[in-house]
Amino acid sequence: MSKPVVAIVGRPNVGKSTLFNRIAGGLVAIVENKPGVTRDRLYRDAEWLGRKFALIDTGGIEFKAEGTPIASQMRKQAEIAVEEADVVILVVDAQLAPTPDDDLIARTLRRSGKPVLLAANKVEDFEKAEGQLYDFLALGLGEAIPISAVHGMNMGDLLDMVVSNLPENAGEDYDPDVIRISVIGRPNVGKSSLVNNMLGRERVIVSNIPGTTRDAIDTPFEYEGKHYILIDTAGMRRKGRIEELTEQYSVVRSLHAVDRSDVILMLLDATEGVTEQDKKIAGYAHDAGKAIVIVVNKWDLVEKDDKTINKFEKTIREELGFLQYAPTMFISAKTGQRVHKILELVDFVTEQNSTRVTTATLNTLVREWLHLNPPPTDKGRRLKVLYLTQASVKPPTFVFFVNDPELMHFSYKRYLENQMRKHFGFEGTPIRIIIRQKDEEKE
């Protein structure tokens, strides 16, 4: 089940990133008094009144001269952003009258049929706001909601409106037993070719031009009696390389696809190795708690000897240190080499991601782990693990109740995770460990 999506759109320099930061609760977007500072999309979880949603910060939409290819492209790009969202917040500058760009964006939003909230930012005097915002009625989106994102004024009213417009049941109606697989990675690493090969037919366009795939495309299929959904996502480029808004929104769709997937196929290019952008993309999937398989494509193009795979494997483990648990497969999507084995790994890591261990077993073993490697002390106080239980799966999440959480050093936490992996496997899935304090005397 995926979270509903709220997109913040508008022309440059109206305060979209400031609003995003205010709602997301942190300074995660670059805010500068200069149009076009937000180059690639930011995507964060947000919550208001118990409703969770994904929040998207977008780049400014500018419409050039009518009749030019750029103008047509921009309109299309705005439509793509709106298509992905469940609710759209159009931000305008309350200090200025509606501009032609405001009007063109509003027209696109009206045609979408999606709920659109008009947020008039940079309001300084809320008592005079009603008269100040009268001109924005011409945009045809109803009354503007006056806000000051930089000061956090009137945010509650805006978020109340956002939540009231969210769909009651967001997500797909697929059978819960269906395994959702997302193929992610940088542009031109062979994602579409892999999808085509796995499906056995031309399902998506294949091109050697980076960024050909714009949407996240869902394809249900069956293999050996099991049901899957394969999601081919647009390639994600590093900051500064995302020049087209269409590709910017494709990044959003890729991240959104990760959120609604069970298994991630993290595709690397064997001819290029592990790049910084690979690390960022893989990091998002890791943080989302998804089962992950590292797939090294274009292996047929690499000159090999008897040590090549081991060397590449070592590089992956060094560069993607946080994915030590993820199995690796070397393939050629073009020739089909080893592609048929991918679903075997998908099934395996799905099972690992859903593994549940009984509380009795955990507490028996944790006593052994504590005996083998006693917890550290700090200023004469020793960490005591009083109780351990598994809170959830997908990913496996464990709660350690201790006498003092501050005594749990990260190295000892890593030791406990390694012990759990040693005893239970958990191959291909991250593990989450939560440390909570428990009254030692009551225990």
DALIN-V227623 format. One record per pair of residues at least 6 apart in sequence whose C-alpha atoms are under 7 Angstrom apart, sorted by the first residue. I is the first residue (numbers start at 0). GAP is how many residues later the second one is. Records with the same first field share a line. If there is no record, write none. Layout:
I->GAP, GAP
This chain:
0->169, 170, 171, 259
1->168, 169, 257, 258
2->49, 50, 51, 167, 168
3->49, 50, 82, 162, 166
4->48, 49, 50, 80, 81, 82
5->47, 48, 49, 50, 79, 80, 81, 82
6->48, 49, 50, 78, 80, 81, 82
7->8, 48, 49, 50, 80, 81, 82
8->7, 49, 51, 80, 81, 82
9->50, 51, 80, 81, 82
10->49, 50, 51, 90, 91
11->23, 24, 48, 49
12->20, 21, 22
13->77, 78, 79, 107
14->106
15->41, 75
16->12, 14, 40
17->13, 131, 132
18->130
19->37
20->6, 7, 8
21->127, 130
22->23
23->20, 21, 22
29->7, 8
35->23, 24
37->21
38->20, 200, 201, 203
39->199, 202, 208
40->15, 16, 17, 207, 211
41->14, 15
42->11, 12, 13, 14, 209
43->10, 11, 12
44->8, 9, 10
45->6, 7, 8, 9
46->6
47->111
50->112
61->39
62->8, 11, 38
63->6, 7
64->6
76->168, 169
78->29
80->168
81->6
85->28, 80
86->27, 28, 29, 75, 78, 79
87->27, 28, 29
88->27, 28, 29, 30
89->26, 27, 28, 29
90->27, 28, 29, 30
91->27, 28, 29
92->27, 28, 29
93->26, 27, 28, 29, 39
94->27
96->38
97->38
102->36
105->33
114->50
117->23, 26, 27
118->25, 26, 27, 28
119->24, 25, 26, 27
120->25, 26, 27, 28
121->25, 26
122->6, 23, 24, 25
128->17
132->11
135->8
136->6
144->13
145->8
146->6, 7, 8
177->49, 50, 51
178->48, 49, 50, 83
179->48, 49, 50, 81, 82, 83
180->48, 49, 50, 80, 81, 82, 83
181->48, 49, 50, 75, 76, 79, 81, 82, 83
182->8, 48, 49, 50, 81, 82, 83, 84
183->49, 51, 81, 82, 83
184->50, 51, 81, 82, 83, 93, 96
185->49, 50, 51, 92
186->23, 24, 48, 49, 50
187->20, 21, 22
188->78, 79, 80
189->107, 143
190->41
191->12, 13, 14, 40
192->13, 140, 141
193->139
194->37
195->6, 7, 8
196->136, 139
197->141
204->8
210->23, 24, 36
212->20, 21
213->20, 33, 36
214->18, 19, 35, 38
215->15, 16, 17, 18, 37, 38, 41
216->14, 15, 16
217->11, 12, 13, 14
218->10, 11, 12
219->8, 9, 10
220->6, 7, 8
221->6
232->21
233->16, 17, 20
235->15
236->40
237->39
241->6
257->27
258->29
261->28, 29
262->27, 28, 29, 83, 87
263->26, 27, 28, 29
264->27, 28, 29, 30
265->16, 26, 27, 28, 29
266->27, 28, 29, 30
267->6, 27, 28, 29
268->27, 28, 29
269->26, 27, 28, 29, 32
270->27, 31
273->42, 45
278->41
285->144
288->105, 106, 141
289->104, 105, 139
290->58, 59, 62, 137, 138
291->34, 136, 137
292->33, 34, 35, 135
293->32, 33, 34, 35
294->33, 34, 35, 36
295->33, 34, 35
296->33, 34, 35, 36
297->33, 34, 35
298->31, 32, 33
299->32
316->7
324->102, 103, 104
325->101, 102, 103
326->101
330->6, 7, 8
332->6
348->78, 79, 80
351->74, 75, 76, 77
352->40, 41, 42, 43, 73, 76
353->39, 40, 41, 42
354->38, 41
355->37
356->33
358->29, 30, 31
361->26, 27
362->24, 25
374->7, 8
375->6, 7
376->6
377->29
382->20, 21, 24, 25
383->18, 19
384->15, 16, 17, 18
385->15, 16
386->13, 14
387->11, 12, 13
388->9, 10, 11
389->7, 8, 9
390->6, 7, 8
394->34, 35, 36, 37
395->35, 36
396->34, 35, 36
397->34, 35, 36
398->34, 35, 36, 37
399->34, 35, 36
400->34, 35, 36, 37
401->34, 35, 36
402->34, 35, 36, 37
403->33
404->30, 31, 32
